[in-house]
Amino acid sequence: MGFRFYKSFPIGKLLRVNVSKSGLSLGIGPPGLNLNIGRRGLRRTVGIPGSGLSWQDSRSWKSLGAKPNTDPQPGRQAAAVGSGGVLLGVLLFLVLGAWLLLRSPTPPAPEPAIPWTARIDAHPPKPPEVRALARAELHELQRLLNQLGHSAGPPDGLEGPRTRAAVRSFLRQHGLERDEELDTDLLRRVRSVADTHEQARR
């Protein structure tokens, strides 16, 4: 019982470099259809994967280089074997070189430079300040609420129960969940709804 060694290194989906006791060989083809190029010659294998059925044909380099019905001379046999080894070495060198070239990582593309002004503009603006309404702003709020059908009473700029009732009616009608504070945020919301109604009437 002799020592046997065999190892296959796949290169992509269709190429394999085989290392065995007899030397290096190159396998080409998908499973079930394989062409093996070795130091001794060519071996073709055709089969159905997983079935155990296959057909194999082997040709030595000297038989491929011999003429029909003639026996090649010993010198020509050695030359054929030597040329086969050189051809195999060249093929392995080309395949390994292409494999290493494809495996080398592609350097990432540099990120485009962002102008300094664009970096400054990229910062989101601060939210507007929320504060209690001044008398003139409260006067505007009452006027807009009356226009929208929420009775806030005479627009006198003074806070009263009718104004707060109108604010509650406005918030409930538009599904706004917030407190009833008379502040600038409430005035902005009422202005937005009033502008929308004004544009719809045009």
N, CA and C atoms as an extended XYZ file, in Angstrom:
606
Properties=species:S:1:pos:R:3:atomname:S:1:resname:S:1:resid:I:1 pbc="F F F"
N         0.857       -1.198        0.000 N   MET     1
C         0.000        0.000        0.000 CA  MET     1
C         0.883        1.235        0.000 C   MET     1
N         0.835        2.023       -1.065 N   GLY     2
C         1.697        3.184       -1.194 CA  GLY     2
C         1.055        4.452       -0.644 C   GLY     2
N         1.882        5.445       -0.495 N   PHE     3
C         1.440        6.746        0.006 CA  PHE     3
C         0.808        7.540       -1.136 C   PHE     3
N        -0.388        8.109       -0.883 N   ARG     4
C        -1.082        8.897       -1.896 CA  ARG     4
C        -1.380       10.277       -1.319 C   ARG     4
N        -1.265       11.270       -2.173 N   PHE     5
C        -1.550       12.649       -1.761 CA  PHE     5
C        -2.242       13.363       -2.906 C   PHE     5
N        -3.320       14.079       -2.566 N   TYR     6
C        -4.045       14.839       -3.585 CA  TYR     6
C        -4.721       16.029       -2.912 C   TYR     6
N        -4.553       17.192       -3.482 N   LYS     7
C        -5.176       18.410       -2.962 CA  LYS     7
C        -5.557       19.290       -4.140 C   LYS     7
N        -6.778       19.842       -4.089 N   SER     8
C        -7.282       20.686       -5.172 CA  SER     8
C        -7.555       22.083       -4.634 C   SER     8
N        -7.079       23.095       -5.378 N   PHE     9
C        -7.279       24.494       -5.002 CA  PHE     9
C        -8.128       25.164       -6.081 C   PHE     9
N        -9.403       25.456       -5.806 N   PRO    10
C       -10.252       26.096       -6.823 CA  PRO    10
C        -9.842       27.540       -7.069 C   PRO    10
N        -9.887       27.938       -8.332 N   ILE    11
C        -9.645       29.323       -8.747 CA  ILE    11
C       -10.867       29.748       -9.547 C   ILE    11
N       -11.795       30.422       -8.895 N   GLY    12
C       -13.047       30.751       -9.545 CA  GLY    12
C       -13.943       29.528       -9.607 C   GLY    12
N       -14.861       29.514      -10.571 N   LYS    13
C       -15.823       28.427      -10.688 CA  LYS    13
C       -15.412       27.368      -11.706 C   LYS    13
N       -14.492       27.676      -12.601 N   LEU    14
C       -14.175       26.751      -13.689 CA  LEU    14
C       -12.732       26.290      -13.687 C   LEU    14
N       -11.885       26.786      -12.800 N   LEU    15
C       -10.474       26.417      -12.802 CA  LEU    15
C       -10.094       25.827      -11.452 C   LEU    15
N        -9.188       24.842      -11.487 N   ARG    16
C        -8.663       24.211      -10.273 CA  ARG    16
C        -7.198       23.872      -10.493 C   ARG    16
N        -6.381       24.117       -9.491 N   VAL    17
C        -4.988       23.680       -9.499 CA  VAL    17
C        -4.898       22.462       -8.590 C   VAL    17
N        -4.482       21.330       -9.146 N   ASN    18
C        -4.417       20.082       -8.404 CA  ASN    18
C        -2.965       19.750       -8.080 C   ASN    18
N        -2.734       19.355       -6.845 N   VAL    19
C        -1.404       18.945       -6.391 CA  VAL    19
C        -1.498       17.499       -5.935 C   VAL    19
N        -0.686       16.631       -6.538 N   SER    20
C        -0.688       15.213       -6.177 CA  SER    20
C         0.746       14.703       -6.133 C   SER    20
N         0.871       13.429       -5.860 N   LYS    21
C         2.191       12.814       -5.767 CA  LYS    21
C         2.931       12.879       -7.099 C   LYS    21
N         2.163       12.865       -8.202 N   SER    22
C         2.793       12.891       -9.524 CA  SER    22
C         3.137       14.297       -9.994 C   SER    22
N         2.697       15.339       -9.277 N   GLY    23
C         3.032       16.706       -9.663 CA  GLY    23
C         1.808       17.599       -9.728 C   GLY    23
N         1.952       18.729      -10.425 N   LEU    24
C         0.874       19.701      -10.570 CA  LEU    24
C         0.055       19.410      -11.815 C   LEU    24
N        -1.228       19.757      -11.757 N   SER    25
C        -2.088       19.662      -12.929 CA  SER    25
C        -3.129       20.768      -12.839 C   SER    25
N        -3.719       21.074      -13.990 N   LEU    26
C        -4.713       22.140      -14.077 CA  LEU    26
C        -6.026       21.554      -14.552 C   LEU    26
N        -7.109       21.750      -13.761 N   GLY    27
C        -8.433       21.280      -14.129 CA  GLY    27
C        -9.279       22.426      -14.647 C   GLY    27
N        -9.958       22.204      -15.780 N   ILE    28
C       -10.783       23.230      -16.409 CA  ILE    28
C       -12.167       22.653      -16.664 C   ILE    28
N       -13.211       23.399      -16.280 N   GLY    29
C       -14.569       22.986      -16.581 CA  GLY    29
C       -15.440       22.881      -15.354 C   GLY    29
N       -16.781       22.849      -15.558 N   PRO    30
C       -17.720       22.728      -14.449 CA  PRO    30
C       -17.814       21.282      -13.978 C   PRO    30
N       -18.502       21.017      -12.852 N   PRO    31
C       -18.686       19.636      -12.403 CA  PRO    31
C       -19.392       18.801      -13.469 C   PRO    31
N       -18.856       17.625      -13.717 N   GLY    32
C       -19.410       16.736      -14.730 CA  GLY    32
C       -18.776       16.879      -16.093 C   GLY    32
N       -17.998       17.930      -16.309 N   LEU    33
C       -17.327       18.143      -17.596 CA  LEU    33
C       -15.972       18.765      -17.296 C   LEU    33
N       -14.916       17.951      -17.319 N   ASN    34
C       -13.617       18.408      -16.837 CA  ASN    34
C       -12.516       18.022      -17.820 C   ASN    34
N       -11.580       18.959      -18.014 N   LEU    35
C       -10.368       18.707      -18.781 CA  LEU    35
C        -9.193       18.932      -17.850 C   LEU    35
N        -8.400       17.884      -17.623 N   ASN    36
C        -7.264       17.960      -16.718 CA  ASN    36
C        -5.975       17.964      -17.531 C   ASN    36
N        -5.156       19.007      -17.344 N   ILE    37
C        -3.879       19.142      -18.040 CA  ILE    37
C        -2.776       18.894      -17.026 C   ILE    37
N        -2.037       17.788      -17.199 N   GLY    38
C        -0.993       17.429      -16.253 CA  GLY    38
C         0.352       17.226      -16.918 C   GLY    38
N         1.312       16.829      -16.120 N   ARG    39
C         2.665       16.626      -16.641 CA  ARG    39
C         2.719       15.449      -17.613 C   ARG    39
N         1.829       14.483      -17.399 N   ARG    40
C         1.867       13.293      -18.243 CA  ARG    40
C         0.998       13.416      -19.489 C   ARG    40
N         0.025       14.334      -19.484 N   GLY    41
C        -0.828       14.467      -20.652 CA  GLY    41
C        -2.173       15.070      -20.306 C   GLY    41
N        -3.180       14.767      -21.139 N   LEU    42
C        -4.530       15.294      -20.974 CA  LEU    42
C        -5.472       14.191      -20.529 C   LEU    42
N        -6.447       14.565      -19.667 N   ARG    43
C        -7.476       13.603      -19.265 CA  ARG    43
C        -8.828       14.300      -19.318 C   ARG    43
N        -9.746       13.754      -20.105 N   ARG    44
C       -11.086       14.302      -20.233 CA  ARG    44
C       -12.062       13.429      -19.464 C   ARG    44
N       -12.946       14.066      -18.706 N   THR    45
C       -13.931       13.348      -17.906 CA  THR    45
C       -15.297       13.966      -18.139 C   THR    45
N       -16.271       13.117      -18.502 N   VAL    46
C       -17.650       13.543      -18.705 CA  VAL    46
C       -18.536       12.644      -17.861 C   VAL    46
N       -19.385       13.237      -17.043 N   GLY    47
C       -20.247       12.433      -16.194 CA  GLY    47
C       -21.433       13.220      -15.691 C   GLY    47
N       -22.303       12.531      -14.971 N   ILE    48
C       -23.477       13.149      -14.351 CA  ILE    48
C       -23.184       13.296      -12.870 C   ILE    48
N       -23.070       14.528      -12.356 N   PRO    49
C       -22.736       14.712      -10.944 CA  PRO    49
C       -23.746       14.039      -10.020 C   PRO    49
N       -23.232       13.307       -9.040 N   GLY    50
C       -24.077       12.650       -8.050 CA  GLY    50
C       -24.605       11.300       -8.465 C   GLY    50
N       -24.381       10.882       -9.737 N   SER    51
C       -24.920        9.595      -10.196 CA  SER    51
C       -23.890        8.475      -10.157 C   SER    51
N       -22.619        8.815      -10.100 N   GLY    52
C       -21.571        7.802      -10.157 CA  GLY    52
C       -21.233        7.356      -11.564 C   GLY    52
N       -21.913        7.874      -12.583 N   LEU    53
C       -21.656        7.510      -13.975 CA  LEU    53
C       -20.746        8.549      -14.608 C   LEU    53
N       -19.692        8.086      -15.256 N   SER    54
C       -18.772        9.009      -15.913 CA  SER    54
C       -18.012        8.270      -17.006 C   SER    54
N       -17.466        9.052      -17.928 N   TRP    55
C       -16.620        8.528      -19.010 CA  TRP    55
C       -15.318        9.297      -18.987 C   TRP    55
N       -14.212        8.574      -19.120 N   GLN    56
C       -12.902        9.200      -18.996 CA  GLN    56
C       -12.008        8.756      -20.149 C   GLN    56
N       -11.258        9.716      -20.663 N   ASP    57
C       -10.329        9.446      -21.759 CA  ASP    57
C        -9.015       10.143      -21.442 C   ASP    57
N        -7.923        9.398      -21.476 N   SER    58
C        -6.603        9.946      -21.151 CA  SER    58
C        -5.701        9.871      -22.373 C   SER    58
N        -4.939       10.921      -22.600 N   ARG    59
C        -3.971       10.971      -23.694 CA  ARG    59
C        -2.651       11.494      -23.141 C   ARG    59
N        -1.571       10.757      -23.406 N   SER    60
C        -0.250       11.215      -22.975 CA  SER    60
C         0.288       12.225      -23.978 C   SER    60
N         1.255       13.010      -23.523 N   TRP    61
C         1.850       14.006      -24.414 CA  TRP    61
C         2.574       13.344      -25.591 C   TRP    61
N         3.190       12.206      -25.320 N   LYS    62
C         3.932       11.556      -26.408 CA  LYS    62
C         2.984       10.967      -27.455 C   LYS    62
N         1.790       10.495      -26.997 N   SER    63
C         0.834        9.979      -27.985 CA  SER    63
C         0.218       11.113      -28.792 C   SER    63
N         0.060       12.268      -28.158 N   LEU    64
C        -0.464       13.408      -28.899 CA  LEU    64
C         0.537       13.936      -29.914 C   LEU    64
N         1.847       13.763      -29.621 N   GLY    65
C         2.862       14.273      -30.535 CA  GLY    65
C         3.317       13.255      -31.562 C   GLY    65
N         2.867       11.970      -31.442 N   ALA    66
C         3.326       10.921      -32.368 CA  ALA    66
C         2.508       10.932      -33.650 C   ALA    66
N         3.124       10.508      -34.756 N   LYS    67
C         2.434       10.402      -36.032 CA  LYS    67
C         1.700        9.078      -36.091 C   LYS    67
N         0.600        8.973      -36.873 N   PRO    68
C        -0.134        7.712      -36.978 CA  PRO    68
C         0.730        6.607      -37.584 C   PRO    68
N         0.585        5.371      -36.999 N   ASN    69
C         1.237        4.155      -37.498 CA  ASN    69
C         2.754        4.249      -37.458 C   ASN    69
N         3.326        5.112      -36.679 N   THR    70
C         4.778        5.189      -36.548 CA  THR    70
C         5.123        5.253      -35.085 C   THR    70
N         6.230        4.664      -34.712 N   ASP    71
C         6.702        4.688      -33.335 CA  ASP    71
C         7.664        5.851      -33.178 C   ASP    71
N         7.390        6.778      -32.293 N   PRO    72
C         8.299        7.910      -32.119 CA  PRO    72
C         9.613        7.456      -31.522 C   PRO    72
N        10.644        8.139      -31.869 N   GLN    73
C        11.956        7.834      -31.328 CA  GLN    73
C        12.033        8.268      -29.876 C   GLN    73
N        12.935        7.648      -29.079 N   PRO    74
C        13.043        8.018      -27.664 CA  PRO    74
C        13.316        9.497      -27.474 C   PRO    74
N        14.134       10.092      -28.325 N   GLY    75
C        14.421       11.521      -28.173 CA  GLY    75
C        13.177       12.368      -28.367 C   GLY    75
N        12.343       11.984      -29.322 N   ARG    76
C        11.109       12.730      -29.565 CA  ARG    76
C        10.117       12.532      -28.420 C   ARG    76
N        10.118       11.320      -27.815 N   GLN    77
C         9.242       11.096      -26.668 CA  GLN    77
C         9.623       12.019      -25.525 C   GLN    77
N        10.905       12.113      -25.250 N   ALA    78
C        11.352       12.989      -24.159 CA  ALA    78
C        11.032       14.441      -24.471 C   ALA    78
N        11.177       14.824      -25.757 N   ALA    79
C        10.867       16.206      -26.120 CA  ALA    79
C         9.384       16.495      -25.953 C   ALA    79
N         8.534       15.499      -26.300 N   ALA    80
C         7.092       15.702      -26.147 CA  ALA    80
C         6.715       15.854      -24.690 C   ALA    80
N         7.302       14.983      -23.827 N   VAL    81
C         7.015       15.084      -22.394 CA  VAL    81
C         7.511       16.406      -21.848 C   VAL    81
N         8.725       16.813      -22.293 N   GLY    82
C         9.257       18.091      -21.811 CA  GLY    82
C         8.420       19.268      -22.266 C   GLY    82
N         7.973       19.248      -23.526 N   SER    83
C         7.139       20.352      -24.007 CA  SER    83
C         5.806       20.392      -23.282 C   SER    83
N         5.277       19.209      -22.923 N   GLY    84
C         4.037       19.183      -22.143 CA  GLY    84
C         4.218       19.818      -20.786 C   GLY    84
N         5.357       19.534      -20.132 N   GLY    85
C         5.612       20.152      -18.830 CA  GLY    85
C         5.767       21.653      -18.934 C   GLY    85
N         6.447       22.117      -19.995 N   VAL    86
C         6.601       23.565      -20.181 CA  VAL    86
C         5.249       24.224      -20.426 C   VAL    86
N         4.412       23.580      -21.258 N   LEU    87
C         3.086       24.128      -21.523 CA  LEU    87
C         2.257       24.210      -20.253 C   LEU    87
N         2.307       23.165      -19.423 N   LEU    88
C         1.573       23.167      -18.164 CA  LEU    88
C         2.069       24.273      -17.245 C   LEU    88
N         3.399       24.440      -17.185 N   GLY    89
C         3.946       25.498      -16.330 CA  GLY    89
C         3.503       26.879      -16.774 C   GLY    89
N         3.490       27.112      -18.102 N   VAL    90
C         3.050       28.412      -18.610 CA  VAL    90
C         1.580       28.651      -18.298 C   VAL    90
N         0.749       27.610      -18.472 N   LEU    91
C        -0.675       27.758      -18.173 CA  LEU    91
C        -0.907       28.058      -16.700 C   LEU    91
N        -0.211       27.324      -15.825 N   LEU    92
C        -0.361       27.573      -14.389 CA  LEU    92
C         0.080       28.983      -14.028 C   LEU    92
N         1.165       29.447      -14.634 N   PHE    93
C         1.653       30.797      -14.344 CA  PHE    93
C         0.624       31.847      -14.760 C   PHE    93
N         0.030       31.677      -15.950 N   LEU    94
C        -0.961       32.646      -16.413 CA  LEU    94
C        -2.214       32.624      -15.554 C   LEU    94
N        -2.672       31.417      -15.186 N   VAL    95
C        -3.889       31.316      -14.372 CA  VAL    95
C        -3.676       31.916      -12.992 C   VAL    95
N        -2.555       31.593      -12.358 N   LEU    96
C        -2.281       32.136      -11.027 CA  LEU    96
C        -2.121       33.652      -11.077 C   LEU    96
N        -1.463       34.162      -12.132 N   GLY    97
C        -1.323       35.614      -12.251 CA  GLY    97
C        -2.667       36.310      -12.390 C   GLY    97
N        -3.565       35.735      -13.218 N   ALA    98
C        -4.897       36.332      -13.371 CA  ALA    98
C        -5.694       36.253      -12.083 C   ALA    98
N        -5.544       35.140      -11.361 N   TRP    99
C        -6.269       34.980      -10.085 CA  TRP    99
C        -5.808       36.004       -9.061 C   TRP    99
N        -4.490       36.188       -8.949 N   LEU   100
C        -3.977       37.174       -7.997 CA  LEU   100
C        -4.389       38.587       -8.388 C   LEU   100
N        -4.436       38.857       -9.697 N   LEU   101
C        -4.840       40.184      -10.143 CA  LEU   101
C        -6.298       40.463       -9.812 C   LEU   101
N        -7.154       39.444       -9.984 N   LEU   102
C        -8.572       39.625       -9.675 CA  LEU   102
C        -8.820       39.720       -8.181 C   LEU   102
N        -7.985       39.073       -7.377 N   ARG   103
C        -8.181       39.104       -5.927 CA  ARG   103
C        -7.687       40.385       -5.297 C   ARG   103
N        -6.817       41.133       -5.967 N   SER   104
C        -6.270       42.350       -5.365 CA  SER   104
C        -7.391       43.350       -5.151 C   SER   104
N        -7.512       43.920       -3.949 N   PRO   105
C        -8.616       44.844       -3.667 CA  PRO   105
C        -8.498       46.133       -4.465 C   PRO   105
N        -9.634       46.595       -4.933 N   THR   106
C        -9.679       47.862       -5.671 CA  THR   106
C        -9.666       49.020       -4.692 C   THR   106
N        -8.744       49.968       -4.841 N   PRO   107
C        -8.713       51.089       -3.887 CA  PRO   107
C       -10.002       51.890       -3.957 C   PRO   107
N       -10.546       52.274       -2.802 N   PRO   108
C       -11.799       53.037       -2.810 CA  PRO   108
C       -11.624       54.406       -3.449 C   PRO   108
N       -12.660       54.837       -4.117 N   ALA   109
C       -12.623       56.155       -4.764 CA  ALA   109
C       -12.613       57.245       -3.702 C   ALA   109
N       -11.816       58.287       -3.909 N   PRO   110
C       -11.780       59.366       -2.904 CA  PRO   110
C       -13.122       60.061       -2.815 C   PRO   110
N       -13.468       60.451       -1.602 N   GLU   111
C       -14.725       61.151       -1.394 CA  GLU   111
C       -14.634       62.562       -1.977 C   GLU   111
N       -15.712       63.011       -2.618 N   PRO   112
C       -15.675       64.366       -3.184 CA  PRO   112
C       -15.535       65.407       -2.086 C   PRO   112
N       -14.727       66.412       -2.398 N   ALA   113
C       -14.502       67.476       -1.420 CA  ALA   113
C       -15.766       68.313       -1.263 C   ALA   113
N       -16.109       68.600       -0.026 N   ILE   114
C       -17.294       69.395        0.277 CA  ILE   114
C       -16.850       70.824        0.558 C   ILE   114
N       -17.349       71.800       -0.196 N   PRO   115
C       -16.966       73.188        0.085 CA  PRO   115
C       -17.306       73.570        1.515 C   PRO   115
N       -16.519       74.526        2.020 N   TRP   116
C       -16.715       74.946        3.406 CA  TRP   116
C       -18.100       75.544        3.606 C   TRP   116
N       -18.590       76.261        2.583 N   THR   117
C       -19.921       76.864        2.720 CA  THR   117
C       -20.995       75.793        2.808 C   THR   117
N       -20.806       74.684        2.039 N   ALA   118
C       -21.791       73.603        2.100 CA  ALA   118
C       -21.774       72.938        3.464 C   ALA   118
N       -20.584       72.826        4.066 N   ARG   119
C       -20.520       72.229        5.393 CA  ARG   119
C       -21.244       73.095        6.415 C   ARG   119
N       -21.133       74.398        6.256 N   ILE   120
C       -21.821       75.284        7.193 CA  ILE   120
C       -23.334       75.169        7.011 C   ILE   120
N       -23.777       75.121        5.727 N   ASP   121
C       -25.212       75.042        5.470 CA  ASP   121
C       -25.790       73.691        5.850 C   ASP   121
N       -24.932       72.673        5.997 N   ALA   122
C       -25.441       71.342        6.313 CA  ALA   122
C       -26.013       71.267        7.718 C   ALA   122
N       -25.626       72.187        8.599 N   HIS   123
C       -26.157       72.162        9.957 CA  HIS   123
C       -27.620       72.582        9.935 C   HIS   123
N       -28.494       71.799       10.549 N   PRO   124
C       -29.915       72.165       10.537 CA  PRO   124
C       -30.152       73.445       11.319 C   PRO   124
N       -31.097       74.255       10.860 N   PRO   125
C       -31.386       75.497       11.589 CA  PRO   125
C       -31.997       75.206       12.951 C   PRO   125
N       -31.763       76.093       13.864 N   LYS   126
C       -32.324       75.936       15.200 CA  LYS   126
C       -33.834       76.151       15.152 C   LYS   126
N       -34.577       75.391       15.933 N   PRO   127
C       -36.029       75.596       15.959 CA  PRO   127
C       -36.362       76.981       16.491 C   PRO   127
N       -37.440       77.568       16.000 N   PRO   128
C       -37.799       78.913       16.459 CA  PRO   128
C       -38.107       78.919       17.955 C   PRO   128
N       -37.826       80.020       18.547 N   GLU   129
C       -38.045       80.169       19.989 CA  GLU   129
C       -39.547       80.229       20.291 C   GLU   129
N       -39.948       79.554       21.353 N   VAL   130
C       -41.342       79.558       21.787 CA  VAL   130
C       -41.450       80.443       23.027 C   VAL   130
N       -42.329       81.419       22.971 N   ARG   131
C       -42.524       82.354       24.082 CA  ARG   131
C       -43.986       82.764       24.129 C   ARG   131
N       -44.332       83.406       25.205 N   ALA   132
C       -45.707       83.889       25.359 CA  ALA   132
C       -45.989       85.006       24.356 C   ALA   132
N       -47.249       85.119       23.974 N   LEU   133
C       -47.630       86.106       22.969 CA  LEU   133
C       -47.687       87.506       23.575 C   LEU   133
N       -47.192       88.447       22.786 N   ALA   134
C       -47.404       89.850       23.137 CA  ALA   134
C       -48.847       90.234       22.796 C   ALA   134
N       -49.258       91.421       23.239 N   ARG   135
C       -50.659       91.812       23.043 CA  ARG   135
C       -51.016       91.904       21.563 C   ARG   135
N       -50.100       92.431       20.751 N   ALA   136
C       -50.387       92.534       19.315 CA  ALA   136
C       -50.513       91.149       18.682 C   ALA   136
N       -49.686       90.217       19.130 N   GLU   137
C       -49.763       88.851       18.595 CA  GLU   137
C       -51.037       88.162       19.060 C   GLU   137
N       -51.453       88.409       20.304 N   LEU   138
C       -52.703       87.828       20.787 CA  LEU   138
C       -53.894       88.398       20.016 C   LEU   138
N       -53.812       89.677       19.675 N   HIS   139
C       -54.852       90.291       18.844 CA  HIS   139
C       -54.953       89.574       17.493 C   HIS   139
N       -53.788       89.268       16.874 N   GLU   140
C       -53.788       88.547       15.590 CA  GLU   140
C       -54.355       87.149       15.754 C   GLU   140
N       -54.006       86.475       16.857 N   LEU   141
C       -54.509       85.122       17.097 CA  LEU   141
C       -56.033       85.120       17.196 C   LEU   141
N       -56.586       86.062       17.933 N   GLN   142
C       -58.043       86.132       18.071 CA  GLN   142
C       -58.706       86.397       16.722 C   GLN   142
N       -58.123       87.271       15.934 N   ARG   143
C       -58.692       87.586       14.623 CA  ARG   143
C       -58.688       86.368       13.704 C   ARG   143
N       -57.567       85.627       13.699 N   LEU   144
C       -57.482       84.441       12.835 CA  LEU   144
C       -58.429       83.342       13.302 C   LEU   144
N       -58.561       83.161       14.611 N   LEU   145
C       -59.491       82.149       15.120 CA  LEU   145
C       -60.925       82.489       14.732 C   LEU   145
N       -61.274       83.756       14.790 N   ASN   146
C       -62.616       84.156       14.362 CA  ASN   146
C       -62.824       83.884       12.878 C   ASN   146
N       -61.795       84.120       12.050 N   GLN   147
C       -61.907       83.852       10.612 CA  GLN   147
C       -62.113       82.368       10.336 C   GLN   147
N       -61.501       81.526       11.155 N   LEU   148
C       -61.597       80.075       10.954 CA  LEU   148
C       -62.852       79.485       11.580 C   LEU   148
N       -63.706       80.313       12.161 N   GLY   149
C       -64.966       79.825       12.709 CA  GLY   149
C       -64.923       79.462       14.172 C   GLY   149
N       -63.858       79.808       14.879 N   HIS   150
C       -63.748       79.542       16.313 CA  HIS   150
C       -63.924       80.881       17.032 C   HIS   150
N       -65.037       81.032       17.684 N   SER   151
C       -65.396       82.320       18.284 CA  SER   151
C       -64.477       82.643       19.456 C   SER   151
N       -63.574       83.599       19.222 N   ALA   152
C       -62.649       84.030       20.267 CA  ALA   152
C       -63.053       85.369       20.867 C   ALA   152
N       -64.197       85.896       20.457 N   GLY   153
C       -64.627       87.187       20.976 CA  GLY   153
C       -63.967       88.330       20.231 C   GLY   153
N       -64.231       89.559       20.698 N   PRO   154
C       -63.625       90.720       20.039 CA  PRO   154
C       -62.100       90.653       20.109 C   PRO   154
N       -61.390       90.888       18.994 N   PRO   155
C       -59.922       90.852       19.014 CA  PRO   155
C       -59.360       92.083       19.719 C   PRO   155
N       -59.256       91.972       21.057 N   ASP   156
C       -58.763       93.095       21.847 CA  ASP   156
C       -57.356       92.872       22.394 C   ASP   156
N       -56.757       91.694       22.100 N   GLY   157
C       -55.410       91.412       22.589 CA  GLY   157
C       -55.356       91.048       24.053 C   GLY   157
N       -56.525       90.755       24.660 N   LEU   158
C       -56.585       90.388       26.072 CA  LEU   158
C       -57.016       88.930       26.196 C   LEU   158
N       -56.336       88.196       27.061 N   GLU   159
C       -56.641       86.780       27.248 CA  GLU   159
C       -57.901       86.627       28.082 C   GLU   159
N       -58.798       85.762       27.621 N   GLY   160
C       -60.037       85.538       28.347 CA  GLY   160
C       -60.569       84.139       28.099 C   GLY   160
N       -61.676       83.765       28.767 N   PRO   161
C       -62.221       82.410       28.624 CA  PRO   161
C       -62.681       82.109       27.197 C   PRO   161
N       -63.206       83.102       26.475 N   ARG   162
C       -63.653       82.842       25.105 CA  ARG   162
C       -62.457       82.547       24.199 C   ARG   162
N       -61.349       83.241       24.450 N   THR   163
C       -60.147       82.974       23.645 CA  THR   163
C       -59.637       81.563       23.895 C   THR   163
N       -59.618       81.142       25.164 N   ARG   164
C       -59.134       79.786       25.473 CA  ARG   164
C       -60.092       78.725       24.927 C   ARG   164
N       -61.396       79.003       24.966 N   ALA   165
C       -62.356       78.054       24.395 CA  ALA   165
C       -62.164       77.933       22.886 C   ALA   165
N       -61.866       79.051       22.230 N   ALA   166
C       -61.614       79.007       20.785 CA  ALA   166
C       -60.344       78.219       20.474 C   ALA   166
N       -59.319       78.361       21.333 N   VAL   167
C       -58.081       77.600       21.132 CA  VAL   167
C       -58.349       76.111       21.275 C   VAL   167
N       -59.127       75.709       22.299 N   ARG   168
C       -59.451       74.289       22.468 CA  ARG   168
C       -60.223       73.758       21.267 C   ARG   168
N       -61.143       74.552       20.748 N   SER   169
C       -61.910       74.128       19.575 CA  SER   169
C       -61.003       73.952       18.357 C   SER   169
N       -60.054       74.865       18.184 N   PHE   170
C       -59.113       74.770       17.055 CA  PHE   170
C       -58.247       73.514       17.167 C   PHE   170
N       -57.693       73.262       18.350 N   LEU   171
C       -56.828       72.093       18.533 CA  LEU   171
C       -57.603       70.802       18.327 C   LEU   171
N       -58.831       70.748       18.821 N   ARG   172
C       -59.636       69.536       18.687 CA  ARG   172
C       -60.015       69.289       17.233 C   ARG   172
N       -60.344       70.338       16.492 N   GLN   173
C       -60.752       70.183       15.091 CA  GLN   173
C       -59.610       69.667       14.227 C   GLN   173
N       -58.393       70.092       14.508 N   HIS   174
C       -57.249       69.707       13.668 CA  HIS   174
C       -56.421       68.581       14.280 C   HIS   174
N       -56.897       67.958       15.339 N   GLY   175
C       -56.214       66.808       15.929 CA  GLY   175
C       -54.836       67.117       16.463 C   GLY   175
N       -54.644       68.300       17.001 N   LEU   176
C       -53.341       68.703       17.530 CA  LEU   176
C       -53.301       68.412       19.022 C   LEU   176
N       -52.294       67.644       19.422 N   GLU   177
C       -52.144       67.299       20.830 CA  GLU   177
C       -51.063       68.177       21.443 C   GLU   177
N       -51.476       69.190       22.123 N   ARG   178
C       -50.555       70.082       22.815 CA  ARG   178
C       -51.364       70.848       23.858 C   ARG   178
N       -50.635       71.585       24.691 N   ASP   179
C       -51.334       72.334       25.738 CA  ASP   179
C       -52.034       73.552       25.128 C   ASP   179
N       -52.750       74.268       25.967 N   GLU   180
C       -53.533       75.414       25.503 CA  GLU   180
C       -52.825       76.739       25.760 C   GLU   180
N       -51.509       76.678       25.922 N   GLU   181
C       -50.767       77.904       26.170 CA  GLU   181
C       -50.836       78.821       24.954 C   GLU   181
N       -51.035       80.095       25.220 N   LEU   182
C       -51.087       81.080       24.134 CA  LEU   182
C       -49.665       81.553       23.855 C   LEU   182
N       -48.964       80.817       22.996 N   ASP   183
C       -47.565       81.126       22.716 CA  ASP   183
C       -47.349       81.242       21.211 C   ASP   183
N       -46.087       81.489       20.850 N   THR   184
C       -45.766       81.702       19.430 CA  THR   184
C       -45.938       80.432       18.599 C   THR   184
N       -45.766       79.250       19.201 N   ASP   185
C       -45.973       78.007       18.460 CA  ASP   185
C       -47.436       77.871       18.053 C   ASP   185
N       -48.347       78.193       18.965 N   LEU   186
C       -49.771       78.148       18.627 CA  LEU   186
C       -50.100       79.146       17.527 C   LEU   186
N       -49.541       80.344       17.602 N   LEU   187
C       -49.812       81.351       16.575 CA  LEU   187
C       -49.322       80.889       15.204 C   LEU   187
N       -48.150       80.221       15.142 N   ARG   188
C       -47.638       79.717       13.856 CA  ARG   188
C       -48.582       78.670       13.271 C   ARG   188
N       -49.116       77.804       14.109 N   ARG   189
C       -50.036       76.770       13.615 CA  ARG   189
C       -51.325       77.399       13.078 C   ARG   189
N       -51.860       78.373       13.819 N   VAL   190
C       -53.091       79.027       13.362 CA  VAL   190
C       -52.837       79.790       12.065 C   VAL   190
N       -51.689       80.460       11.949 N   ARG   191
C       -51.354       81.154       10.702 CA  ARG   191
C       -51.296       80.181        9.525 C   ARG   191
N       -50.667       79.001        9.746 N   SER   192
C       -50.532       78.023        8.665 CA  SER   192
C       -51.892       77.554        8.171 C   SER   192
N       -52.812       77.255        9.102 N   VAL   193
C       -54.153       76.809        8.702 CA  VAL   193
C       -54.900       77.935        7.998 C   VAL   193
N       -54.761       79.162        8.504 N   ALA   194
C       -55.445       80.293        7.873 CA  ALA   194
C       -54.916       80.535        6.464 C   ALA   194
N       -53.597       80.405        6.254 N   ASP   195
C       -53.030       80.569        4.908 CA  ASP   195
C       -53.552       79.500        3.960 C   ASP   195
N       -53.673       78.258        4.461 N   THR   196
C       -54.184       77.173        3.620 CA  THR   196
C       -55.621       77.450        3.194 C   THR   196
N       -56.439       77.917        4.116 N   HIS   197
C       -57.829       78.238        3.773 CA  HIS   197
C       -57.885       79.394        2.785 C   HIS   197
N       -57.014       80.371        2.952 N   GLU   198
C       -57.012       81.519        2.052 CA  GLU   198
C       -56.639       81.103        0.633 C   GLU   198
N       -55.647       80.210        0.495 N   GLN   199
C       -55.249       79.736       -0.833 CA  GLN   199
C       -56.340       78.881       -1.465 C   GLN   199
N       -57.080       78.126       -0.639 N   ALA   200
C       -58.148       77.285       -1.181 CA  ALA   200
C       -59.309       78.121       -1.711 C   ALA   200
N       -59.520       79.293       -1.151 N   ARG   201
C       -60.615       80.154       -1.608 CA  ARG   201
C       -60.283       80.880       -2.904 C   ARG   201
N       -58.982       80.957       -3.248 N   ARG   202
C       -58.603       81.689       -4.453 CA  ARG   202
C       -58.877       80.872       -5.711 C   ARG   202
